[in-house]
């Protein structure tokens, strides 16, 4: 059965009720959140609480994704994926039953919308958070795989990056289960699709690039050279090229290595050496230029503070 057929079969409208066969919990459908090759995700309510409910005709898919979510709960300090709330079956008809699971509903703007609203200075802050969570995930034996901005949500008063889709998460050493070409190193001819930390770090670098270039661009056959050109032609990417380019090349072995490099680069941006004192009035900086530079440094310092604060909450 194709995904389109399955989706038309479900076609759940607002107010539809999903009754769990085994746990007897009742979920009221509010709206569809998204559909993919392995199921449909709905926004639902349970006892007045908003939750995300995923239904699939493929029981193996449900089992696999549930195991990933359970693993996430065992990773101390990681808030990358949603919390698992329930797993059950739905008796769709007298002869048909579908598996579903219920998870935490993560509310907030997607990564691109957040950056558009708050500014590009937030990109390194959110990437630092992402790398912290990836490090813990890798230590637990998993590789995220299908990492892309569409699946990344920024939520909370102290902005925190979260992922809403764990369908591509794969055990280390196996072949990546799901990928999106733009963020896949195999597509760019820069590595295999083996599930290893460097695969996620390449994708993280591509997320960084996509945040700077909101419209995806197609490859022109030059591979790394094309990506390096893009990095060097964009102001914020050029600032962090010492992090982005090595990640594309697979030079960072762990997420923590990449995080430390990004942290050092961010720190460097907030500790700019003062310019040499000018004796000529013609070369002396204008007051408004000095104020602008001070404000920029102060702003980046505040962003760094928010990152540290978000790590503690």
Secondary structure as GFF3:
##gff-version 3
##sequence-region A 1 313
A	DSSP	alpha_helix	3	10	.	.	.	ID=ss1
A	DSSP	beta_strand	17	19	.	.	.	ID=ss2
A	DSSP	beta_strand	26	36	.	.	.	ID=ss3
A	DSSP	beta_strand	39	46	.	.	.	ID=ss4
A	DSSP	beta_strand	49	56	.	.	.	ID=ss5
A	DSSP	alpha_helix	59	74	.	.	.	ID=ss6
A	DSSP	beta_strand	84	91	.	.	.	ID=ss7
A	DSSP	beta_strand	97	104	.	.	.	ID=ss8
A	DSSP	beta_strand	109	110	.	.	.	ID=ss9
A	DSSP	alpha_helix	111	118	.	.	.	ID=ss10
A	DSSP	alpha_helix	122	139	.	.	.	ID=ss11
A	DSSP	beta_strand	142	143	.	.	.	ID=ss12
A	DSSP	three_ten_helix	149	151	.	.	.	ID=ss13
A	DSSP	beta_strand	152	155	.	.	.	ID=ss14
A	DSSP	beta_strand	160	163	.	.	.	ID=ss15
A	DSSP	beta_strand	170	171	.	.	.	ID=ss16
A	DSSP	three_ten_helix	181	183	.	.	.	ID=ss17
A	DSSP	alpha_helix	197	212	.	.	.	ID=ss18
A	DSSP	alpha_helix	224	232	.	.	.	ID=ss19
A	DSSP	alpha_helix	235	239	.	.	.	ID=ss20
A	DSSP	alpha_helix	241	249	.	.	.	ID=ss21
A	DSSP	alpha_helix	255	270	.	.	.	ID=ss22
A	DSSP	alpha_helix	287	312	.	.	.	ID=ss23
###
